[in-house]
Amino acid sequence: MQKALVKYGLVGKPNITTICRDFLGITKEEYLDVINICIQDMKRAKQFFSPLITAPKVVEKIKEIYDRVNSKPVELGEECFDYTVMIGVHSQINAFIEHVWSFFLAASGKLDDKVAKCTMDENNILMPRINEALLNLTKSTAFIGFELWENGRNCTVQGAAQACIDLMKRIDEKEVINDVCWQDVWSLKRGVSYNMVIYKANIVK
């Protein structure tokens, strides 16, 4: 966010305020718990490390964390705004644990989809809650953007996919003013790009 202020010449502007807010409430310690589950099993098993043993432990921890997360409302703030913008965010909100697991899989040379499937299930619950929280802050128009497709791996993007499906259920087609697909909006790493869609949606309350 600070880099964006510099890039667009907004540093020090009196009408710009940056606020650090935790969307989920997952603590650093909880993330470390997941990492430590993987590290301990890998240390014990060494070359015999098996996702069949470790993945259920990671899934159990994910469910424990999200039982708590989902018991509380998503808090993006109490102040409402005429316009809100959320672009390329949904895919990042619930990605870290699955990324951690993918690193351990890569290190062991093993394959497993249990953690990814668990993440999908949690995104089905979480992303509608994120959308609802954002729309509740919006008086007039929301600009909401999603990665429709990751070109490097030729697949949909977790978090973004569920959020996009949910948004289409919430907003009447007539209220979707602008539906434009952008190619290669940004590259998070070399060789990876995304097809983006940004919806300009009028809010009727």
NUDOZA-513112 format. One record per residue (C-alpha): x, y, z; residue number from 1. Coordinates in steps of 0.1 Angstrom, whole numbers, plus 5000, padded with zeros to 4 digits. Layout:
    X    Y    Z   i
    X    Y    Z NUM
...
END
This chain:
    X    Y    Z   i
 5000 5000 5000   1
 5028 5024 5008   2
 5045 5016 4975   3
 5012 5025 4957   4
 5010 5059 4974   5
 5045 5066 4961   6
 5038 5053 4926   7
 5007 5075 4922   8
 5020 5106 4939   9
 4997 5104 4969  10
 5021 5105 4998  11
 5011 5132 5023  12
 4978 5140 5007  13
 4954 5152 5034  14
 4925 5131 5021  15
 4944 5098 5020  16
 4946 5076 5051  17
 4961 5041 5053  18
 4947 5017 5079  19
 4962 4983 5088  20
 4933 4959 5093  21
 4934 4921 5098  22
 4907 4905 5076  23
 4908 4871 5093  24
 4923 4874 5127  25
 4946 4844 5122  26
 4976 4849 5145  27
 5012 4845 5136  28
 5013 4817 5162  29
 4986 4798 5144  30
 5005 4800 5111  31
 5036 4788 5129  32
 5016 4759 5144  33
 5008 4747 5108  34
 5044 4751 5098  35
 5057 4732 5128  36
 5033 4703 5121  37
 5050 4699 5088  38
 5086 4705 5100  39
 5082 4679 5129  40
 5068 4652 5106  41
 5095 4659 5080  42
 5123 4657 5106  43
 5109 4625 5120  44
 5102 4607 5087  45
 5130 4623 5066  46
 5129 4607 5031  47
 5098 4587 5042  48
 5078 4619 5048  49
 5042 4611 5037  50
 5014 4635 5030  51
 4990 4606 5039  52
 5001 4611 5075  53
 5007 4648 5077  54
 4979 4663 5055  55
 4951 4651 5079  56
 4970 4669 5107  57
 4972 4701 5087  58
 4935 4699 5077  59
 4925 4694 5113  60
 4945 4725 5123  61
 4929 4745 5094  62
 4894 4735 5105  63
 4902 4744 5141  64
 4915 4779 5130  65
 4885 4785 5107  66
 4859 4774 5132  67
 4871 4804 5153  68
 4874 4827 5123  69
 4839 4820 5110  70
 4824 4825 5144  71
 4831 4862 5142  72
 4820 4888 5116  73
 4844 4900 5090  74
 4854 4935 5100  75
 4865 4959 5073  76
 4856 4990 5093  77
 4824 5008 5104  78
 4826 5039 5082  79
 4807 5037 5049  80
 4820 5052 5016  81
 4804 5063 4984  82
 4829 5042 4964  83
 4849 5011 4974  84
 4876 4993 4955  85
 4888 4957 4961  86
 4909 4943 4932  87
 4931 4912 4934  88
 4925 4908 4971  89
 4902 4878 4975  90
 4929 4854 4961  91
 4954 4865 4988  92
 4932 4865 5019  93
 4932 4827 5024  94
 4962 4816 5005  95
 4991 4814 5030  96
 4985 4780 5046  97
 4981 4763 5013  98
 5013 4779 5000  99
 5031 4767 5031 100
 5019 4731 5024 101
 5029 4734 4988 102
 5065 4742 4998 103
 5067 4711 5019 104
 5052 4690 4991 105
 5078 4704 4967 106
 5106 4697 4991 107
 5095 4661 4996 108
 5086 4655 4959 109
 5052 4642 4970 110
 5017 4651 4958 111
 4985 4657 4978 112
 4953 4676 4973 113
 4937 4673 5008 114
 4949 4707 5020 115
 4939 4723 4987 116
 4904 4708 4989 117
 4901 4720 5025 118
 4911 4755 5014 119
 4884 4754 4987 120
 4858 4745 5013 121
 4868 4773 5035 122
 4868 4798 5006 123
 4833 4788 4998 124
 4824 4800 5033 125
 4848 4829 5037 126
 4846 4847 5003 127
 4808 4854 5005 128
 4815 4869 5039 129
 4842 4891 5025 130
 4820 4903 4997 131
 4791 4910 5021 132
 4814 4931 5044 133
 4827 4951 5014 134
 4792 4958 5000 135
 4780 4968 5034 136
 4806 4996 5034 137
 4795 5008 5000 138
 4769 5035 4995 139
 4770 5039 4957 140
 4794 5019 4937 141
 4819 4990 4943 142
 4847 4982 4919 143
 4856 4946 4925 144
 4882 4928 4905 145
 4891 4891 4904 146
 4918 4869 4887 147
 4896 4848 4864 148
 4925 4826 4851 149
 4962 4820 4859 150
 4979 4817 4826 151
 5011 4800 4838 152
 4993 4770 4853 153
 4961 4773 4831 154
 4938 4772 4861 155
 4913 4792 4880 156
 4925 4811 4911 157
 4914 4800 4946 158
 4895 4827 4965 159
 4889 4847 4934 160
 4868 4820 4918 161
 4845 4816 4948 162
 4842 4854 4953 163
 4833 4860 4917 164
 4806 4833 4918 165
 4792 4848 4950 166
 4792 4884 4936 167
 4772 4873 4906 168
 4745 4859 4929 169
 4743 4891 4950 170
 4742 4917 4922 171
 4715 4919 4895 172
 4731 4917 4860 173
 4716 4951 4852 174
 4737 4966 4880 175
 4770 4953 4866 176
 4780 4984 4846 177
 4814 4973 4833 178
 4826 4938 4826 179
 4861 4941 4810 180
 4887 4914 4810 181
 4923 4925 4813 182
 4952 4904 4801 183
 4985 4903 4820 184
 4975 4930 4846 185
 5005 4922 4867 186
 5031 4895 4871 187
 5036 4883 4907 188
 5065 4862 4895 189
 5083 4856 4862 190
 5061 4838 4837 191
 5029 4841 4856 192
 5001 4864 4845 193
 4964 4866 4851 194
 4933 4873 4831 195
 4914 4899 4852 196
 4878 4909 4854 197
 4867 4941 4871 198
 4831 4948 4879 199
 4816 4982 4885 200
 4786 4974 4905 201
 4759 4999 4916 202
 4747 4992 4951 203
 4709 4994 4958 204
 4699 4995 4994 205
END
